[in-house]
Amino acid sequence: MAQVTITPEFHIVLPEDTREALKIRPGEKWEVFHFDNQIHLVRVLPMREMRGFLKGLDTSTFERDPDRL
């Protein structure tokens, strides 16, 4: 597991192996949020790239409002 150091300007540099594995490129947008004392990063994708990303999701495991069945 790699470690990063936070600079006085609160910047971090992602390790090269992480950047390559996730194909991170300069200029990409990422959402940052914290939960349970952790920082999470989620890549922001254009809506066109989101099409079909939930294909095959079993919706029977979710409770749905009667008017949405």
Secondary structure, DSSP 8 states (H G I E B T S, - for coil): -------TTS-----HHHHHHHT--TT--EEEEEETTEEEEEE---HHHHTTTTTT--GGGS---GGG-
